[in-house]
Amino acid sequence: MGIPQFRKHLEPYAERAAIEPGSAVLDGPALAYHVLNLCSRATRKTCPFEQPSNELLGKTAIAWLQQIQACGLSISAIYFDGYLPGSKRPERIQRLFKSSRDLIKYHSTFPAGVPRANPQHAGDAHVDLFPDTWLMEKKAKPPPPPFLVPAVIDALRDSSEFGALVKLVPGEADGFCAQHVRQNGGTVLTSDSDLLVYGLGEEGGVVFFADIDVDTETHRLIAPQYRPADVCRRLSITPETGLQYLAFEISRDPHLTLEQAVERCKRSEAVSSREEYSEFIDQYLAPEVASNFETDQVPPLDPRVSEIVLRSLRLPGATNPVQPDKPAPQDRNCSELEMYLPLLLDYPSRTSAWEASKHVRQLAYAVLQSIRGSSIPSVLEMRRLQTMSSGSHVDVPEAVEIDGLGASLLALVSQIEASLNQPDLVWAVLAVYHDIVMTVDRGKGYPLSLEVLRQESRGKLDPCSWDFLHFLGETQATYYSLRMLRQILEFSAHHTGTMSTTMSALSTLLTRLPALPSFPSPRTFAKTISLFREAGGLACLQSLCTDYEDIIPLIKSIQQPQNSKKNVSVVGERSSEGDDAPSPLTTIASLRQSLTTETTPLPVRFRALFSLKHLARQHPPASAESLAALAAIAAAFTSPSALLKHELAYCLGQTGNGAAIPYLTAVLEDVGEDAMCRHEAAEALGALGNAECLAVLRRFRDRVGEEVVVTETCEIAIDRIEWENGEGRKGERLRASDFASVDPAPPTAQGQEEQTVEELGKTLMDTSVPLFKRYRAMFALRDLASPPDLPTAVPAVLALAKGFADSSALFRHEIAFVFGQLAHPASIPALTAALSDTEEASMVRHEAAEALGSLGDEEGVEATLLKFLHDKEAVVRESVIVALDMAEYEKSNETEYALIPEAKGTA
């Protein structure tokens, strides 16, 4: 999966020349993503309607391979992962978590709907197989096509020219590529710098896909060629271990220069870290393999299906295990199977699109029990991840239930087939039925599928909407779940030699499932929806839902549309109504739903919250819009998340609207509420500056047994309100601030001569003066640190950092908050230390995490935050999730960290 900076360091030592005729083996997954990049060069990366089809991906893979062979390289094998080692789990989880955050970012960038297709977009047009340049685009974009790798594998398997070369191996493809070259010579074509660490033999080499060009005159391939033996000689390091030592040193410290890393290699420092080095190099010298047979020798499987099949046979308790070439220590402690499902383009505010078709996968997992000869209690499905450990547990039916469940699915699909006059629509109707059943089982809501069908019947279908895309995701999930079931049934029959009559009939029926090029896609799904009525889909649904009395009227209402004049919308373009700007109240209602729904990812809820705060301030305080925004914010106080609730209180205080006082007073008066939330409510009352709040603040300042953090906050809030309403402030001269926030205290007033950083630092740390005065010094120092190129900036940051030594957790937390506002790199060491101190108060550590999130574009910050995703404190864990989202924002081109739907459809 790559070693950061490794390839970059070695680029000067590669030989750029024509590739001599010879044999090559290909890293299959890298080939698939290279093909995706080729097919996507002429498209807008932000638009899902311009993503290449599965058919184009397959055709391009074949065309590229044909061109490679025509230029003199003979392809010996194309290896695909059929099983990834357990040691890769942390990296896989981290990648899936990042992909999930990228999806949230994409939704946040286009909350009102994804970009429509460009009218000039030529669809699956000609692909330049060897482009001169590669375009880099940093804008938020949707996930890649979910079935990319299986689509390429299917196309290659169906090819008479390349079918026999496809190898789905019981391990990671890299190791098999290296072994092939080591034994037979040749070159590995890949995108993964890891291949340089494997032993490739004296003549073995690596060429990276993106480097390959074609000389049109000689019809030869030109590319930098990395031959480890030659590179070691040029670097004067030992050929046997040199690159391995070098990779180890760079993986430990990506900031090393090549010269420093080479020097460490020559001193054999890896030997002094023998245990760490052994763990690193084992994955290359002795990679974990699941079995001693290649899974391409059995009925065709997708890589993810192959993995769960092989892992189930390795799980403790299997009576029909495969024989691994190397036992995996981590498997011995693993009591639960994991299934890494493809990431779908679904609506982050809704439950994963995989949920509706869960019953089909449960049956597939149950069939695994017959393969392994013993039970599987549950499977941990890795879908869209909200945290690094938030897989979804799926119970597996017992073996005795398999035939009954299979018979039910067989009967259901057969009934749908008999009711339709369009066979291709069978599986889409099944997806609608799955969505209805899921909604009914949960006992709330309107089935999303029926809402999409209702919109289509009234000519209001918007393929750019997130509801449409989520239902598309549910339909894709149904198709792929059935594909999984079919493949596992076929493997079971091959492996055990037996299959019941019922499951045999189901397996036969599933052979009618469309191939991947015919799976629903953003470009084709609107047409599928439009066929429902004429194909008899609605009538079929009505017959299927006889047990759901509440659903029948909904289906009938779709069959009798109120508006017979249909506004036909082009795929990827909005209907005419979709161009109307949503009203502010509609927007507020949408944001309220995102904020108050517990299944909505926390970063989305935070962005919705900041949007509501903005809307509350944008409209007059007594307006319906402002009051609705305040009510929407306050509605989320029922959440169990202390982090979210404390942020709600902060935002209410920042609105400057006195209508927020009752909401904040209720939180402060709830002594059973988390102290961090109550402190924030008290601070927010102070920010509102209304003298009517003094009584309640004084009551809790003086309350016997009150939490210190609440007492101190009430004291500061009282002083702030008295300052706000007193005569003294009128004579004060305050330094202009770069910050628009309403702070717990104003900065220290300026005299005839401005106070120095040193003087303010003394006041900051003087515990003999009131907290309010110390806070004023704190915010004065903040203002002297902005902008960051002021001569006083770094000294002011260092003075503020001393505040982390104060005895008051409230004071320390405010220092971290100020650092978050400043986002000055000089604060990183102090913030990192505060977050890393597990004995520090959680309210301080959480604020330090979010402050680091505002510095997310600084090197090393994201890596620091990732270390605390599993922290014992929930508020810290949640803060890290939000901070990582903020870090992603800092590295993006977004101008506002919020979630306000645009007035018009995005273009």
C-alpha positions, -999 to 999 in steps of 0.1 A, spaced: 0 0 0 30 22 -4 57 38 18 55 76 19 83 94 1 101 61 -8 95 63 -45 103 101 -46 137 94 -29 146 68 -55 135 86 -87 170 100 -95 183 65 -94 158 50 -119 170 43 -155 147 62 -180 150 43 -212 131 22 -237 118 -10 -220 134 -40 -237 111 -67 -249 105 -92 -222 80 -105 -197 59 -85 -173 35 -92 -145 9 -68 -134 -4 -56 -100 -41 -60 -107 -56 -36 -82 -31 -9 -93 -41 -16 -129 -78 -11 -121 -71 23 -105 -47 33 -133 -75 25 -158 -99 47 -137 -75 76 -139 -71 72 -177 -109 71 -181 -114 101 -158 -89 126 -173 -114 143 -195 -142 144 -169 -151 167 -141 -141 148 -109 -168 164 -89 -197 150 -110 -208 114 -105 -227 115 -138 -193 118 -156 -177 89 -139 -167 61 -164 -191 32 -167 -181 -3 -157 -182 -12 -194 -157 15 -203 -134 5 -174 -133 -31 -187 -128 -21 -224 -100 4 -215 -82 -22 -194 -81 -46 -223 -71 -19 -248 -43 -8 -226 -29 -43 -222 -31 -49 -259 -11 -18 -265 15 -28 -239 19 -62 -257 21 -46 -291 51 -25 -278 71 -56 -269 61 -65 -233 47 -100 -230 22 -102 -200 28 -134 -180 2 -128 -152 -21 -103 -137 -24 -108 -99 -54 -96 -78 -57 -97 -40 -79 -126 -29 -70 -121 8 -53 -93 26 -31 -101 57 -45 -92 91 -15 -69 96 -31 -46 70 -62 -41 91 -52 -8 108 -43 7 74 -75 -6 57 -96 9 85 -78 42 83 -83 43 46 -120 35 48 -124 61 76 -106 87 54 -128 77 24 -159 81 47 -147 116 57 -141 124 20 -178 115 13 -189 137 42 -168 165 27 -182 160 -7 -218 162 7 -208 193 27 -195 209 -5 -227 201 -24 -254 198 2 -283 209 -21 -274 183 -47 -244 171 -67 -232 189 -98 -252 181 -129 -236 166 -160 -220 190 -184 -241 192 -216 -209 189 -236 -198 157 -217 -194 130 -244 -201 101 -221 -177 71 -226 -156 88 -252 -122 79 -265 -96 73 -238 -60 84 -242 -41 54 -230 -7 71 -226 -13 108 -217 15 133 -215 2 149 -183 -18 139 -153 -43 165 -140 -45 170 -102 -78 182 -88 -81 190 -51 -119 197 -51 -142 174 -31 -153 145 -53 -175 115 -49 -161 80 -42 -147 61 -72 -171 36 -89 -179 11 -62 -173 -21 -82 -142 -8 -101 -119 -38 -94 -145 -66 -100 -155 -48 -132 -120 -49 -145 -115 -85 -134 -148 -96 -151 -137 -79 -184 -103 -96 -183 -118 -130 -174 -142 -128 -204 -113 -119 -227 -99 -148 -248 -66 -129 -248 -62 -122 -211 -86 -145 -193 -60 -172 -185 -36 -146 -171 -59 -134 -143 -48 -147 -110 -70 -141 -79 -45 -152 -53 -50 -162 -16 -29 -133 -4 -18 -98 -14 -10 -94 -51 23 -76 -44 39 -107 -29 28 -129 -58 41 -104 -83 75 -103 -66 77 -141 -63 69 -145 -100 96 -121 -111 121 -135 -86 116 -170 -100 111 -161 -137 127 -127 -142 109 -98 -158 93 -65 -147 64 -57 -123 40 -30 -135 24 -14 -105 16 19 -87 29 7 -54 64 15 -41 62 -15 -18 72 -37 -47 107 -23 -44 111 -38 -10 103 -74 -20 132 -95 -32 130 -93 -70 163 -110 -79 193 -97 -97 174 -89 -129 140 -80 -115 126 -45 -118 96 -23 -113 79 2 -136 51 25 -124 19 27 -145 17 65 -146 53 67 -158 48 47 -190 48 65 -223 50 53 -259 75 64 -285 52 67 -316 81 63 -340 97 31 -326 65 18 -310 86 11 -278 76 18 -242 95 45 -224 96 47 -186 119 50 -156 129 15 -146 137 7 -110 160 -23 -106 167 -27 -69 201 -43 -75 212 -14 -97 198 12 -73 216 -4 -43 249 -3 -62 245 34 -71 237 42 -35 266 21 -23 244 0 0 243 -38 3 222 -53 -26 208 -81 -4 193 -58 23 199 -22 13 165 -12 0 148 -31 28 168 -12 54 162 21 35 125 15 33 124 7 70 142 40 79 120 61 57 88 44 70 99 52 105 106 89 96 93 101 63 110 135 69 145 120 65 165 131 35 178 103 13 213 110 25 203 106 61 184 74 54 213 59 35 237 68 63 215 50 87 214 20 64 252 19 62 253 20 100 228 -9 101 206 9 126 177 -14 116 197 -42 134 196 -22 166 158 -21 163 156 -58 155 121 -65 168 106 -34 150 125 -42 119 115 -79 119 78 -69 122 83 -45 92 102 -68 69 82 -100 76 53 -86 55 77 -86 25 99 -116 31 72 -139 44 38 -124 35 8 -140 50 -11 -163 26 -45 -177 34 -43 -211 17 -22 -232 -6 -45 -229 -35 -53 -200 -58 -89 -189 -57 -90 -184 -95 -90 -222 -96 -125 -223 -81 -157 -207 -93 -150 -170 -100 -150 -148 -70 -147 -111 -64 -117 -101 -43 -138 -91 -13 -159 -123 -15 -127 -144 -18 -114 -127 13 -143 -134 35 -146 -170 22 -109 -177 29 -110 -159 63 -140 -179 74 -120 -211 67 -92 -198 89 -114 -186 117 -110 -208 149 -135 -237 149 -135 -244 112 -138 -282 106 -130 -279 69 -101 -254 70 -78 -245 41 -41 -251 47 -23 -218 50 13 -215 39 20 -194 69 -2 -192 101 -14 -158 110 -10 -151 148 -36 -123 146 -62 -148 133 -59 -169 164 -73 -141 185 -100 -131 160 -135 -143 169 -154 -123 143 -153 -122 106 -150 -89 88 -165 -79 55 -151 -48 38 -180 -36 16 -174 -12 -13 -180 24 -4 -211 37 -20 -221 72 -30 -249 75 -4 -264 103 18 -242 107 49 -272 119 70 -290 86 63 -283 51 75 -258 33 52 -272 23 18 -261 -13 26 -285 -16 55 -317 -23 35 -302 -54 17 -287 -68 49 -310 -98 49 -295 -111 16 -259 -109 30 -270 -126 62 -281 -155 41 -247 -154 23 -228 -154 56 -250 -183 68 -240 -203 37 -203 -198 48 -211 -220 78 -217 -250 55 -183 -243 39 -164 -241 72 -184 -268 90 -192 -248 121 -212 -217 131 -204 -181 126 -222 -160 152 -218 -126 135 -200 -107 108 -186 -72 113 -194 -52 81 -171 -23 73 -192 2 54 -191 40 58 -172 46 91 -181 73 116 -151 63 138 -121 41 134 -139 12 152 -175 16 141 -181 -14 119 -217 -27 119 -223 -61 136 -246 -84 115 -260 -115 132 -257 -147 111 -287 -171 110 -281 -206 122 -274 -234 96 -309 -249 102 -325 -217 89 -306 -215 56 -331 -235 35 -361 -216 49 -345 -182 42 -334 -194 8 -369 -206 0 -383 -172 10 -359 -153 -12 -366 -177 -41 -403 -172 -37 -400 -134 -35 -379 -131 -66 -401 -156 -85 -433 -136 -75 -416 -104 -88 -406 -120 -120 -441 -133 -126 -456 -98 -121 -434 -78 -144 -432 -74 -182 -396 -61 -180 -373 -88 -167 -345 -63 -162 -365 -45 -135 -368 -75 -112 -339 -66 -91 -348 -29 -88 -382 -39 -75 -366 -61 -50 -345 -32 -39 -376 -11 -34 -392 -39 -14 -360 -41 8 -362 -4 15 -399 -7 25 -393 -36 48 -364 -18 65 -385 13 70 -415 -7 84 -392 -27 107 -378 5 122 -414 18 127 -408 53 115 -404 74 85 -416 73 49 -399 48 26 -372 66 7 -378 44 -24 -415 54 -25 -406 91 -21 -383 88 -52 -411 70 -71 -436 96 -60 -413 124 -73 -410 106 -106 -447 102 -110 -452 140 -105 -424 149 -129 -402 162 -101 -375 136 -100 -341 152 -94 -313 128 -102 -288 153 -86 -306 151 -52 -290 132 -23 -323 112 -18 -321 99 -54 -284 90 -50 -291 73 -17 -318 51 -32 -295 44 -61 -269 33 -35 -295 10 -18 -303 -5 -52 -266 -11 -60 -262 -27 -26 -291 -51 -34 -275 -61 -67 -241 -66 -52 -255 -85 -21 -272 -109 -45 -239 -113 -64 -221 -121 -32 -247 -147 -24 -244 -163 -58 -206 -165 -56 -207 -180 -21 -233 -206 -31 -211 -216 -61 -180 -218 -40 -199 -238 -13 -210 -264 -40 -175 -266 -53 -158 -269 -18 -183 -293 -1 -196 -311 -32 -232 -308 -19 -261 -283 -21 -297 -287 -11 -325 -286 -37 -337 -252 -25 -303 -236 -25 -295 -251 -59 -326 -236 -73 -317 -202 -58 -282 -205 -72 -297 -211 -106 -321 -182 -103 -292 -159 -94 -274 -166 -126 -300 -143 -142 -285 -114 -122 -271 -87 -146 -234 -85 -151 -216 -55 -136 -218 -33 -167 -256 -35 -164 -257 -26 -127 -276 6 -119 -254 37 -121 -260 75 -117 -264 78 -155 -289 49 -160 -309 49 -128 -334 77 -136 -345 57 -167 -350 26 -145 -372 46 -121 -392 59 -151 -400 23 -162 -416 13 -130 -452 21 -139 -452 8 -174 -434 -24 -164 -460 -31 -137 -436 -24 -108 -460 -4 -87 -487 -31 -90 -461 -57 -81 -451 -38 -50 -488 -35 -40 -491 -73 -41 -458 -78 -22 -469 -54 6 -502 -70 16 -489 -75 51 -481 -38 54 -514 -20 56 -499 15 60 -478 11 28 -506 2 4 -521 37 4 -487 52 -3 -482 30 -34 -518 38 -46 -510 75 -43 -480 70 -66 -502 51 -91 -525 81 -93 -503 111 -96 -518 146 -88 -500 161 -118 -504 142 -150 -481 165 -170 -447 151 -165 -416 172 -165 -391 149 -180 -356 155 -166 -324 146 -184 -301 122 -165 -277 143 -144 -297 175 -148 -322 191 -124 -359 194 -132 -371 230 -136 -384 230 -101 -350 219 -88 -336 253 -99 -358 272 -74 -340 284 -43 -352 267 -12 -368 291 13 -348 299 45 -373 280 66 -370 250 44 -333 252 47 -335 255 84 -358 225 86 -333 204 66 -304 215 87 -324 207 119 -330 172 106 -292 168 100 -284 182 134 -308 162 155 -305 128 138 -282 106 159 -272 85 129 -259 115 111 -220 116 112 -208 140 138 -189 163 113 -221 167 93 -240 177 125 -213 202 134 -214 218 99 -252 219 101 -249 236 136 -226 263 123 -249 269 94 -279 274 117 -258 298 138 -251 318 107 -288 318 97 -298 330 131 -274 359 129 -283 367 93 -319 374 100 -335 399 124 -337 386 160 -375 385 162 -379 370 127 -394 336 121 -362 325 104 -340 335 134 -363 320 160 -366 287 139 -328 285 137 -325 289 175 -352 263 181 -334 239 157 -302 243 176 -319 238 210 -337 207 197 -304 189 197 -299 192 235 -315 158 237 -284 143 222 -262 120 244 -231 137 230 -216 161 256 -194 175 229 -222 184 206 -243 199 234 -215 221 246 -211 234 210 -249 240 208 -246 262 239 -216 281 225 -234 288 192 -266 300 209 -244 325 228 -228 336 196 -261 345 179 -265 376 201 -302 368 203 -320 371 237 -345 345 226 -318 319 233 -318 327 271 -345 302 281 -328 274 263 -294 282 279 -309 287 313 -326 253 312 -292 237 305 -275 255 333 -302 246 358 -301 209 349 -276 197 376 -277 162 361 -262 176 328 -225 172 320 -205 200 337 -189 209 304 -223 216 288 -235 236 318 -202 257 318 -208 265 282 -244 275 288 -232 299 316 -205 313 293 -231 318 265 -254 337 289 -225 360 296 -219 364 259 -255 375 254 -248 403 278 -283 406 291 -286 418 327 -317 396 333 -293 366 333 -274 379 364 -297 363 389 -294 327 376 -257 331 372 -252 344 408 -274 315 420 -251 289 405 -219 308 413 -229 306 450 -245 271 449 -230 248 476 -213 218 460 -214 232 425 -188 220 400 -157 243 401 -158 247 363 -194 260 365 -187 283 395 -157 299 377 -177 303 345 -206 320 362 -181 343 379 -166 354 346 -200 356 329 -213 379 357 -183 402 353 -187 403 316 -224 413 318 -216 439 344 -189 453 322 -212 451 291 -239 472 309 -216 494 330 -204 530 324 -168 520 325 -167 503 292 -176 535 274 -143 551 283 -122 521 273 -101 520 242 -100 485 228 -75 473 202 -92 463 169 -95 425 167 -93 401 137 -118 379 154 -156 382 152 -164 359 181 -182 372 212 -156 363 238 -160 355 276 -141 387 283 -130 417 262 -92 422 256 -74 443 281 -81 480 274 -53 501 260 -38 529 279 -17 557 265 10 531 258 0 497 245 8 469 270 36 446 259 35 408 255 56 405 287 32 427 308 2 408 295 19 375 301 24 385 338 -12 394 342 -23 362 325 -4 340 350 -12 361 381 -36 340 402 -41 368 427 -62 388 403 -98 380 392 -103 354 364 -121 381 343 -90 403 343 -67 373 334 -91 364 306 -88 400 293 -51 396 292 -56 363 274 -76 378 246 -53 408 243 -24 383 237 -45 366 212 -50 398 193 -12 405 194 -7 371 177 -28 379 147 -20 381 118 7 355 123 35 376 107 33 403 134 65 407 153 45 400 185 28 369 172 52 341 182 61 357 216 23 361 223 17 324 214 45 313 237 32 335 265 -3 320 261 12 284 261 23 290 297 -13 291 306 -14 253 303 4 252 336 -25 269 354 -44 250 381 -78 259 366 -91 234 339 -114 261 327 -85 285 322 -65 258 304 -94 249 281 -98 286 271 -61 288 262 -67 258 238 -98 275 224 -78 307 217 -51 286 200 -79 272 178 -89 307 168 -53 317 160 -43 285 141 -7 295 146 19 268 140 39 279 171 11 265 192 13 229 179 38 216 205 17 229 234 -15 216 220 0 183 212 13 180 248 -22 189 262 -40 163 240 -14 136 247 -17 140 285 -43 114 294 -44 128 330 -55 162 317 -91 172 321 -112 160 291 -126 195 285 -90 207 279 -79 178 258 -111 180 236 -104 217 230 -68 210 222 -79 184 196 -102 208 179 -75 235 179 -52 211 162 -79 205 136 -77 241 127 -41 235 119 -48 205 98 -28 217 68 4 217 90 26 187 86 22 160 112 -10 173 128 -33 148 111 -11 119 122 -12 132 158 -50 134 158 -53 99 144 -35 85 175 -64 95 197 -94 82 177 -97 54 203 -92 75 234 -109 64 265 -128 97 268 -158 99 245 -156 137 243 -120 134 231 -128 107 206 -156 128 192 -135 159 191 -108 141 171 -134 131 145 -146 167 142 -109 179 142 -100 155 114 -130 169 94 -117 204 101 -82 194 91 -96 181 58 -114 215 54 -82 234 60 -65 214 32 -94 220 8 -105 249 -13 -137 254 7 -143 289 18 -167 282 47 -168 254 73 -206 251 72 -234 233 55 -257 259 40 -276 247 9 -269 270 -20 -298 291 -33 -295 274 -67 -285 240 -79 -248 236 -80 -233 236 -114 
